[in-house]
Amino acid sequence: MNVLVTGASSGIGAATARAFAQRGATVGICARREERLAEVLVDVPGGRMWVVDLADLAGVDSFAEEVEAELGGVDVLVNNAGVPKRRRTTTMTPDDVEGVMAMNYFSPVRLTLALLPGMIERGRGDIVNVSSMGAHMVAFGTGAYAASKAALEMFTEALYLELPGTGVRAHLLVPGTTATEFSVPRDGNDPPLPPGPGTATAEEVAAAILACVERDDFVAYATARDAATSAKKAADPNAFLADMRERLAALR
């Protein structure tokens, strides 16, 4: 099994690459940080690595061609690469919105569309798009980020509904707050909220990604807590968000 994991230089991506390698898969990894990526490759026997900025949308198609040639096809694509954007709507700029949408939505869609024909031709494949609880809980302070993940979720839903009969399956993996570099303070972002008691490890999320590839389900959550929170909001979004608005008022 040949696997491509994007955003694999740290956090969820690195843990996922290592987990697939431990299962005996041939794993390709990509990210922007060469040194960090090389450190992960040490734990991925027989793997390949590419230093690439997937925000450069014009280069995605040629990158996909290179990956297919070197791996001999991609059986599992894990679209994990992404950027955070903590910025309230009252101070958000068009550049904030467009930058996060390019990386978190347009980039994984472009890569999926580039690799999908090969999967269909071979009659097998799994596409795992990593979303966020930001699209299932509250978008407070993360409106642009949550919107980019919501767009990715609807694209994944379309794949799930349209691909039966091709041998290719689409999956959505929704992690909540995870103890990675993704949640640390960053330039151009508002300070992150304190992590809650249900913070997951990157390894727990990686295990959930591997598990979802073994099933035909559309959506999977990294933890039972995340699934319960999503279900609570979906059951009565008006009441859920009214309660959260009251709780968050003190942070304004």
C-alpha positions as CSV (number, residue, x, y, z in Angstrom):
1,M,0.0,0.0,0.0
2,N,1.4,3.4,-1.0
3,V,0.4,6.3,1.2
4,L,0.9,10.1,0.8
5,V,0.6,12.2,3.9
6,T,0.8,16.0,3.5
7,G,1.9,18.3,6.3
8,A,4.0,15.5,7.7
9,S,6.9,17.4,9.2
10,S,5.3,17.4,12.7
11,G,2.1,16.8,14.7
12,I,-0.7,14.8,13.2
13,G,1.0,14.4,9.8
14,A,4.2,13.0,11.3
15,A,2.3,10.7,13.6
16,T,0.2,9.4,10.8
17,A,3.2,8.7,8.5
18,R,4.9,6.8,11.3
19,A,1.7,4.8,12.0
20,F,1.2,3.8,8.4
21,A,4.9,2.8,8.1
22,Q,4.5,0.6,11.2
23,R,1.6,-1.2,9.3
24,G,4.0,-1.9,6.5
25,A,2.9,0.7,4.0
26,T,5.3,2.6,1.7
27,V,4.8,6.2,2.8
28,G,5.5,9.4,1.0
29,I,5.6,12.6,3.1
30,C,5.7,16.2,2.2
31,A,5.9,19.6,3.9
32,R,7.8,22.9,3.6
33,R,10.4,22.2,6.4
34,E,13.1,20.0,5.0
35,E,15.0,19.3,8.2
36,R,11.9,18.4,10.2
37,L,10.7,16.2,7.3
38,A,14.0,14.4,7.2
39,E,13.6,13.6,10.9
40,V,10.3,11.9,10.2
41,L,11.6,10.0,7.2
42,V,14.1,8.2,9.5
43,D,11.0,6.5,11.1
44,V,9.5,5.7,7.7
45,P,11.5,2.8,6.3
46,G,11.5,2.8,2.5
47,G,9.7,6.1,2.4
48,R,10.0,9.1,0.2
49,M,10.0,12.8,1.0
50,W,9.2,16.0,-1.0
51,V,9.9,19.5,0.2
52,V,6.9,21.4,-1.3
53,D,4.8,24.4,-0.5
54,L,1.2,23.2,-1.3
55,A,0.0,26.8,-1.0
56,D,1.6,27.3,-4.4
57,L,-1.5,26.0,-6.2
58,A,0.1,26.2,-9.6
59,G,2.7,23.6,-8.6
60,V,0.2,21.0,-7.2
61,D,-0.3,19.1,-10.5
62,S,3.4,18.7,-11.2
63,F,4.0,17.6,-7.6
64,A,1.2,15.0,-7.9
65,E,2.8,13.6,-11.1
66,E,6.2,13.4,-9.3
67,V,4.6,11.5,-6.4
68,E,2.8,9.1,-8.7
69,A,6.0,8.3,-10.6
70,E,8.2,7.8,-7.5
71,L,5.6,5.8,-5.5
72,G,4.1,3.9,-8.4
73,G,0.7,5.3,-7.6
74,V,-1.0,6.5,-4.5
75,D,-3.5,4.1,-2.7
76,V,-4.2,6.4,0.3
77,L,-4.1,10.2,0.3
78,V,-4.2,11.9,3.6
79,N,-4.8,15.6,3.1
80,N,-3.5,16.9,6.4
81,A,-1.5,20.0,5.6
82,G,-3.1,23.2,6.7
83,V,-2.6,26.6,8.4
84,P,-4.4,28.0,11.4
85,K,-6.0,31.4,11.4
86,R,-7.1,32.8,14.7
87,R,-8.6,36.2,13.8
88,R,-12.0,37.6,14.9
89,T,-14.3,38.9,12.1
90,T,-14.1,42.4,13.4
91,T,-10.4,42.6,12.6
92,M,-10.2,40.0,9.8
93,T,-8.8,41.1,6.4
94,P,-9.5,39.7,2.9
95,D,-5.9,38.4,2.8
96,D,-6.7,36.4,6.0
97,V,-9.6,34.7,4.3
98,E,-8.0,34.1,1.0
99,G,-4.7,32.8,2.4
100,V,-6.3,30.2,4.7
101,M,-8.8,29.2,2.0
102,A,-6.0,28.6,-0.5
103,M,-4.1,26.3,1.9
104,N,-6.9,24.5,3.7
105,Y,-9.4,24.1,0.8
106,F,-8.1,24.8,-2.7
107,S,-4.8,22.9,-2.1
108,P,-6.2,19.6,-0.9
109,V,-8.9,19.8,-3.6
110,R,-6.3,20.3,-6.3
111,L,-4.2,17.5,-5.0
112,T,-7.2,15.2,-4.8
113,L,-8.3,16.0,-8.3
114,A,-4.8,15.4,-9.6
115,L,-4.4,11.9,-7.9
116,L,-8.1,10.8,-8.3
117,P,-7.8,9.6,-12.0
118,G,-5.0,7.3,-11.1
119,M,-6.9,5.8,-8.2
120,I,-10.0,5.3,-10.4
121,E,-7.9,3.7,-13.2
122,R,-6.4,1.2,-10.7
123,G,-9.9,0.6,-9.2
124,R,-8.9,1.3,-5.6
125,G,-8.0,4.2,-3.3
126,D,-8.9,6.1,-0.1
127,I,-8.9,9.8,0.3
128,V,-8.8,11.1,3.9
129,N,-9.5,14.8,4.4
130,V,-8.6,16.1,7.8
131,S,-11.1,18.7,9.0
132,S,-11.5,20.4,12.4
133,M,-13.9,20.7,15.3
134,G,-14.0,24.3,14.4
135,A,-16.5,23.3,11.8
136,H,-18.6,21.3,14.3
137,M,-18.4,23.2,17.5
138,V,-17.8,27.0,17.5
139,A,-16.1,29.3,15.1
140,F,-15.3,32.0,17.7
141,G,-12.1,33.7,16.7
142,T,-11.6,31.3,13.9
143,G,-14.2,32.2,11.3
144,A,-11.9,32.1,8.2
145,Y,-10.3,28.8,9.4
146,A,-13.6,27.1,10.2
147,A,-15.0,28.2,6.9
148,S,-12.1,26.7,5.0
149,K,-12.6,23.4,6.8
150,A,-16.4,23.5,6.3
151,A,-15.8,23.9,2.5
152,L,-13.4,20.9,2.6
153,E,-16.1,18.8,4.4
154,M,-18.7,19.5,1.7
155,F,-16.2,18.6,-1.0
156,T,-15.5,15.4,0.8
157,E,-19.2,14.7,1.1
158,A,-19.5,15.1,-2.7
159,L,-16.7,12.6,-3.2
160,Y,-18.3,10.1,-0.8
161,L,-21.6,10.3,-2.7
162,E,-20.2,10.3,-6.2
163,L,-17.3,7.7,-6.1
164,P,-19.2,4.4,-5.3
165,G,-18.5,1.9,-8.1
166,T,-15.0,3.3,-8.7
167,G,-13.2,1.4,-5.9
168,V,-12.2,4.8,-4.4
169,R,-13.6,5.9,-1.0
170,A,-13.7,9.3,0.7
171,H,-13.4,9.8,4.4
172,L,-13.6,12.8,6.7
173,L,-11.6,12.8,9.9
174,V,-12.5,15.4,12.5
175,P,-10.0,16.1,15.3
176,G,-10.6,18.4,18.2
177,T,-7.9,20.3,20.0
178,T,-4.6,18.3,19.6
179,A,-1.3,18.8,21.4
180,T,0.7,19.9,18.4
181,E,2.5,23.0,17.1
182,F,-0.7,24.0,15.4
183,S,-2.2,25.4,18.5
184,V,0.8,27.5,19.7
185,P,0.9,31.3,19.4
186,R,1.8,32.5,15.9
187,D,2.5,35.7,14.1
188,G,-0.5,37.1,12.4
189,N,-2.9,35.2,14.7
190,D,-4.8,36.2,17.8
191,P,-3.6,34.3,20.9
192,P,-5.0,30.8,21.1
193,L,-7.6,29.8,23.7
194,P,-6.3,27.7,26.6
195,P,-6.5,24.0,25.8
196,G,-9.4,22.1,27.3
197,P,-9.4,18.9,29.3
198,G,-10.1,16.8,26.2
199,T,-6.9,17.6,24.3
200,A,-5.8,14.6,22.2
201,T,-2.4,13.5,21.2
202,A,-1.2,13.4,17.6
203,E,-0.9,9.7,18.0
204,E,-4.5,9.3,19.0
205,V,-5.6,11.3,15.9
206,A,-3.3,9.2,13.7
207,A,-4.9,6.0,15.0
208,A,-8.3,7.4,14.1
209,I,-7.1,8.2,10.6
210,L,-5.8,4.6,10.1
211,A,-9.1,3.2,11.5
212,C,-11.3,5.3,9.2
213,V,-9.4,3.8,6.1
214,E,-10.5,0.4,7.3
215,R,-14.2,1.4,7.2
216,D,-16.6,2.8,4.6
217,D,-18.0,5.5,7.0
218,F,-18.1,9.0,5.8
219,V,-17.1,10.8,9.0
220,A,-15.0,9.8,12.0
221,Y,-14.0,11.8,15.0
222,A,-10.6,11.6,16.8
223,T,-12.3,11.1,20.2
224,A,-15.6,10.1,21.6
225,R,-15.8,13.5,23.2
226,D,-15.5,15.3,19.8
227,A,-18.3,13.1,18.4
228,A,-20.6,13.8,21.4
229,T,-20.0,17.6,21.1
230,S,-20.7,17.5,17.3
231,A,-23.9,15.5,17.9
232,K,-25.1,17.9,20.6
233,K,-24.6,20.9,18.4
234,A,-26.3,19.2,15.4
235,A,-29.3,18.3,17.6
236,D,-30.1,21.9,18.5
237,P,-27.7,24.4,17.0
238,N,-29.7,27.4,18.2
239,A,-29.6,26.3,21.9
240,F,-26.0,25.2,21.6
241,L,-24.7,28.4,20.1
242,A,-26.8,30.6,22.4
243,D,-25.2,28.9,25.3
244,M,-21.7,29.2,23.9
245,R,-22.2,32.8,23.0
246,E,-23.0,33.5,26.7
247,R,-20.0,31.6,27.8
248,L,-17.7,33.3,25.4
249,A,-19.0,36.8,26.1
250,A,-16.4,37.3,28.8
251,L,-13.6,36.8,26.2
252,R,-14.7,39.7,24.1
